[in-house]
Amino acid sequence: MNLRDYLRTSEAANFLGVSPGTVRNWDRQGKLRSRRLPHNGYRLFLRSDLEAFLREVERQGEPSDKTRRSSRRDRA
């Protein structure tokens, strides 16, 4: 495992243009694949997996409304 090929949750969120919570949700839902560090359980995302995910989203269009959360303003 070459750690330079991986991004932490916050870095993956910046790369994808979403919040870290969205990245964690997508991981739990199986939309993204993470690896876990054995000593602390932190998620790591392979950069090439994130690039493939972005290509797939661009090919299919925006994620469905079920995967997108409304803004705080919309929930108020």
NORZILIN-V809462 format. One record per run of one state. SS is the DSSP state (A for helix, B for strand, O for the rest). FROM is the first residue (numbers start at 0). TO is the last residue. Records with the same first field share a line. If there is no record, write none. Layout:
SS = FROM-TO  FROM-TO
This chain:
O = 0-1  16-18  29-33  36-41  60-70  75-75
A = 2-4  8-15  19-28  46-59  71-74
B = 5-7  34-35  42-45
